[in-house]
Amino acid sequence: MDRMPTIDRNLLRIALFEILWSQSVDDKVAVSEAVEIAQELSTKESAGYINGILGRVIVLKSVISLT
């Protein structure tokens, strides 16, 4: 995490909140927005990395204990 650009960490934080706790934002929309912003503001590899992490979180969402 230390080597990750600050913008990427913050995009992941926002998208994870939207995916795990927000009822008003669709999961795919949260991922799409994070990836789009990463493409504009971060490194070439960032968008793919963020997409991969958030995609995996969506898959595991039902087994992640939020209590």
Phi and psi in radians as a Rosetta constraint file:
Dihedral C 1 N 2 CA 2 C 2 CIRCULARHARMONIC -1.124 0.35
Dihedral N 2 CA 2 C 2 N 3 CIRCULARHARMONIC -0.559 0.35
Dihedral C 2 N 3 CA 3 C 3 CIRCULARHARMONIC -1.500 0.35
Dihedral N 3 CA 3 C 3 N 4 CIRCULARHARMONIC -0.181 0.35
Dihedral C 3 N 4 CA 4 C 4 CIRCULARHARMONIC -1.275 0.35
Dihedral N 4 CA 4 C 4 N 5 CIRCULARHARMONIC 2.370 0.35
Dihedral C 4 N 5 CA 5 C 5 CIRCULARHARMONIC -1.006 0.35
Dihedral N 5 CA 5 C 5 N 6 CIRCULARHARMONIC 2.525 0.35
Dihedral C 5 N 6 CA 6 C 6 CIRCULARHARMONIC -0.985 0.35
Dihedral N 6 CA 6 C 6 N 7 CIRCULARHARMONIC -0.706 0.35
Dihedral C 6 N 7 CA 7 C 7 CIRCULARHARMONIC -1.067 0.35
Dihedral N 7 CA 7 C 7 N 8 CIRCULARHARMONIC -0.660 0.35
Dihedral C 7 N 8 CA 8 C 8 CIRCULARHARMONIC -1.157 0.35
Dihedral N 8 CA 8 C 8 N 9 CIRCULARHARMONIC -0.768 0.35
Dihedral C 8 N 9 CA 9 C 9 CIRCULARHARMONIC -1.047 0.35
Dihedral N 9 CA 9 C 9 N 10 CIRCULARHARMONIC -0.746 0.35
Dihedral C 9 N 10 CA 10 C 10 CIRCULARHARMONIC -1.231 0.35
Dihedral N 10 CA 10 C 10 N 11 CIRCULARHARMONIC -0.652 0.35
Dihedral C 10 N 11 CA 11 C 11 CIRCULARHARMONIC -1.093 0.35
Dihedral N 11 CA 11 C 11 N 12 CIRCULARHARMONIC -0.721 0.35
Dihedral C 11 N 12 CA 12 C 12 CIRCULARHARMONIC -1.125 0.35
Dihedral N 12 CA 12 C 12 N 13 CIRCULARHARMONIC -0.724 0.35
Dihedral C 12 N 13 CA 13 C 13 CIRCULARHARMONIC -1.039 0.35
Dihedral N 13 CA 13 C 13 N 14 CIRCULARHARMONIC -0.829 0.35
Dihedral C 13 N 14 CA 14 C 14 CIRCULARHARMONIC -1.134 0.35
Dihedral N 14 CA 14 C 14 N 15 CIRCULARHARMONIC -0.838 0.35
Dihedral C 14 N 15 CA 15 C 15 CIRCULARHARMONIC -1.135 0.35
Dihedral N 15 CA 15 C 15 N 16 CIRCULARHARMONIC -0.675 0.35
Dihedral C 15 N 16 CA 16 C 16 CIRCULARHARMONIC -1.103 0.35
Dihedral N 16 CA 16 C 16 N 17 CIRCULARHARMONIC -0.703 0.35
Dihedral C 16 N 17 CA 17 C 17 CIRCULARHARMONIC -1.057 0.35
Dihedral N 17 CA 17 C 17 N 18 CIRCULARHARMONIC -0.820 0.35
Dihedral C 17 N 18 CA 18 C 18 CIRCULARHARMONIC -1.100 0.35
Dihedral N 18 CA 18 C 18 N 19 CIRCULARHARMONIC -0.683 0.35
Dihedral C 18 N 19 CA 19 C 19 CIRCULARHARMONIC -1.265 0.35
Dihedral N 19 CA 19 C 19 N 20 CIRCULARHARMONIC -0.788 0.35
Dihedral C 19 N 20 CA 20 C 20 CIRCULARHARMONIC -1.527 0.35
Dihedral N 20 CA 20 C 20 N 21 CIRCULARHARMONIC -0.511 0.35
Dihedral C 20 N 21 CA 21 C 21 CIRCULARHARMONIC -2.172 0.35
Dihedral N 21 CA 21 C 21 N 22 CIRCULARHARMONIC -0.400 0.35
Dihedral C 21 N 22 CA 22 C 22 CIRCULARHARMONIC -1.537 0.35
Dihedral N 22 CA 22 C 22 N 23 CIRCULARHARMONIC 2.221 0.35
Dihedral C 22 N 23 CA 23 C 23 CIRCULARHARMONIC -1.513 0.35
Dihedral N 23 CA 23 C 23 N 24 CIRCULARHARMONIC -0.302 0.35
Dihedral C 23 N 24 CA 24 C 24 CIRCULARHARMONIC -1.559 0.35
Dihedral N 24 CA 24 C 24 N 25 CIRCULARHARMONIC -0.155 0.35
Dihedral C 24 N 25 CA 25 C 25 CIRCULARHARMONIC -2.067 0.35
Dihedral N 25 CA 25 C 25 N 26 CIRCULARHARMONIC 2.205 0.35
Dihedral C 25 N 26 CA 26 C 26 CIRCULARHARMONIC -1.162 0.35
Dihedral N 26 CA 26 C 26 N 27 CIRCULARHARMONIC 2.503 0.35
Dihedral C 26 N 27 CA 27 C 27 CIRCULARHARMONIC -0.996 0.35
Dihedral N 27 CA 27 C 27 N 28 CIRCULARHARMONIC -0.769 0.35
Dihedral C 27 N 28 CA 28 C 28 CIRCULARHARMONIC -1.146 0.35
Dihedral N 28 CA 28 C 28 N 29 CIRCULARHARMONIC -0.586 0.35
Dihedral C 28 N 29 CA 29 C 29 CIRCULARHARMONIC -1.187 0.35
Dihedral N 29 CA 29 C 29 N 30 CIRCULARHARMONIC -0.737 0.35
Dihedral C 29 N 30 CA 30 C 30 CIRCULARHARMONIC -1.048 0.35
Dihedral N 30 CA 30 C 30 N 31 CIRCULARHARMONIC -0.765 0.35
Dihedral C 30 N 31 CA 31 C 31 CIRCULARHARMONIC -1.151 0.35
Dihedral N 31 CA 31 C 31 N 32 CIRCULARHARMONIC -0.814 0.35
Dihedral C 31 N 32 CA 32 C 32 CIRCULARHARMONIC -1.027 0.35
Dihedral N 32 CA 32 C 32 N 33 CIRCULARHARMONIC -0.775 0.35
Dihedral C 32 N 33 CA 33 C 33 CIRCULARHARMONIC -1.132 0.35
Dihedral N 33 CA 33 C 33 N 34 CIRCULARHARMONIC -0.747 0.35
Dihedral C 33 N 34 CA 34 C 34 CIRCULARHARMONIC -1.109 0.35
Dihedral N 34 CA 34 C 34 N 35 CIRCULARHARMONIC -0.746 0.35
Dihedral C 34 N 35 CA 35 C 35 CIRCULARHARMONIC -1.149 0.35
Dihedral N 35 CA 35 C 35 N 36 CIRCULARHARMONIC -0.749 0.35
Dihedral C 35 N 36 CA 36 C 36 CIRCULARHARMONIC -1.069 0.35
Dihedral N 36 CA 36 C 36 N 37 CIRCULARHARMONIC -0.776 0.35
Dihedral C 36 N 37 CA 37 C 37 CIRCULARHARMONIC -1.156 0.35
Dihedral N 37 CA 37 C 37 N 38 CIRCULARHARMONIC -0.691 0.35
Dihedral C 37 N 38 CA 38 C 38 CIRCULARHARMONIC -1.092 0.35
Dihedral N 38 CA 38 C 38 N 39 CIRCULARHARMONIC -0.682 0.35
Dihedral C 38 N 39 CA 39 C 39 CIRCULARHARMONIC -1.082 0.35
Dihedral N 39 CA 39 C 39 N 40 CIRCULARHARMONIC -0.607 0.35
Dihedral C 39 N 40 CA 40 C 40 CIRCULARHARMONIC -1.448 0.35
Dihedral N 40 CA 40 C 40 N 41 CIRCULARHARMONIC -0.632 0.35
Dihedral C 40 N 41 CA 41 C 41 CIRCULARHARMONIC -1.979 0.35
Dihedral N 41 CA 41 C 41 N 42 CIRCULARHARMONIC -0.140 0.35
Dihedral C 41 N 42 CA 42 C 42 CIRCULARHARMONIC -2.193 0.35
Dihedral N 42 CA 42 C 42 N 43 CIRCULARHARMONIC -2.826 0.35
Dihedral C 42 N 43 CA 43 C 43 CIRCULARHARMONIC -1.312 0.35
Dihedral N 43 CA 43 C 43 N 44 CIRCULARHARMONIC 2.980 0.35
Dihedral C 43 N 44 CA 44 C 44 CIRCULARHARMONIC -1.124 0.35
Dihedral N 44 CA 44 C 44 N 45 CIRCULARHARMONIC -0.607 0.35
Dihedral C 44 N 45 CA 45 C 45 CIRCULARHARMONIC -1.432 0.35
Dihedral N 45 CA 45 C 45 N 46 CIRCULARHARMONIC -0.306 0.35
Dihedral C 45 N 46 CA 46 C 46 CIRCULARHARMONIC -1.081 0.35
Dihedral N 46 CA 46 C 46 N 47 CIRCULARHARMONIC -0.757 0.35
Dihedral C 46 N 47 CA 47 C 47 CIRCULARHARMONIC -1.063 0.35
Dihedral N 47 CA 47 C 47 N 48 CIRCULARHARMONIC -0.786 0.35
Dihedral C 47 N 48 CA 48 C 48 CIRCULARHARMONIC -1.147 0.35
Dihedral N 48 CA 48 C 48 N 49 CIRCULARHARMONIC -0.694 0.35
Dihedral C 48 N 49 CA 49 C 49 CIRCULARHARMONIC -1.132 0.35
Dihedral N 49 CA 49 C 49 N 50 CIRCULARHARMONIC -0.824 0.35
Dihedral C 49 N 50 CA 50 C 50 CIRCULARHARMONIC -1.097 0.35
Dihedral N 50 CA 50 C 50 N 51 CIRCULARHARMONIC -0.753 0.35
Dihedral C 50 N 51 CA 51 C 51 CIRCULARHARMONIC -1.043 0.35
Dihedral N 51 CA 51 C 51 N 52 CIRCULARHARMONIC -0.749 0.35
Dihedral C 51 N 52 CA 52 C 52 CIRCULARHARMONIC -1.125 0.35
Dihedral N 52 CA 52 C 52 N 53 CIRCULARHARMONIC -0.797 0.35
Dihedral C 52 N 53 CA 53 C 53 CIRCULARHARMONIC -1.123 0.35
Dihedral N 53 CA 53 C 53 N 54 CIRCULARHARMONIC -0.858 0.35
Dihedral C 53 N 54 CA 54 C 54 CIRCULARHARMONIC -1.174 0.35
Dihedral N 54 CA 54 C 54 N 55 CIRCULARHARMONIC -0.612 0.35
Dihedral C 54 N 55 CA 55 C 55 CIRCULARHARMONIC -1.085 0.35
Dihedral N 55 CA 55 C 55 N 56 CIRCULARHARMONIC -0.712 0.35
Dihedral C 55 N 56 CA 56 C 56 CIRCULARHARMONIC -1.182 0.35
Dihedral N 56 CA 56 C 56 N 57 CIRCULARHARMONIC -0.668 0.35
Dihedral C 56 N 57 CA 57 C 57 CIRCULARHARMONIC -1.079 0.35
Dihedral N 57 CA 57 C 57 N 58 CIRCULARHARMONIC -0.716 0.35
Dihedral C 57 N 58 CA 58 C 58 CIRCULARHARMONIC -1.082 0.35
Dihedral N 58 CA 58 C 58 N 59 CIRCULARHARMONIC -0.739 0.35
Dihedral C 58 N 59 CA 59 C 59 CIRCULARHARMONIC -1.086 0.35
Dihedral N 59 CA 59 C 59 N 60 CIRCULARHARMONIC -0.705 0.35
Dihedral C 59 N 60 CA 60 C 60 CIRCULARHARMONIC -1.586 0.35
Dihedral N 60 CA 60 C 60 N 61 CIRCULARHARMONIC -0.005 0.35
Dihedral C 60 N 61 CA 61 C 61 CIRCULARHARMONIC -0.929 0.35
Dihedral N 61 CA 61 C 61 N 62 CIRCULARHARMONIC -0.701 0.35
Dihedral C 61 N 62 CA 62 C 62 CIRCULARHARMONIC -1.227 0.35
Dihedral N 62 CA 62 C 62 N 63 CIRCULARHARMONIC -0.383 0.35
Dihedral C 62 N 63 CA 63 C 63 CIRCULARHARMONIC -1.770 0.35
Dihedral N 63 CA 63 C 63 N 64 CIRCULARHARMONIC -0.145 0.35
Dihedral C 63 N 64 CA 64 C 64 CIRCULARHARMONIC -1.322 0.35
Dihedral N 64 CA 64 C 64 N 65 CIRCULARHARMONIC 2.178 0.35
Dihedral C 64 N 65 CA 65 C 65 CIRCULARHARMONIC -1.460 0.35
Dihedral N 65 CA 65 C 65 N 66 CIRCULARHARMONIC 2.094 0.35
Dihedral C 65 N 66 CA 66 C 66 CIRCULARHARMONIC -1.827 0.35
Dihedral N 66 CA 66 C 66 N 67 CIRCULARHARMONIC 0.223 0.35
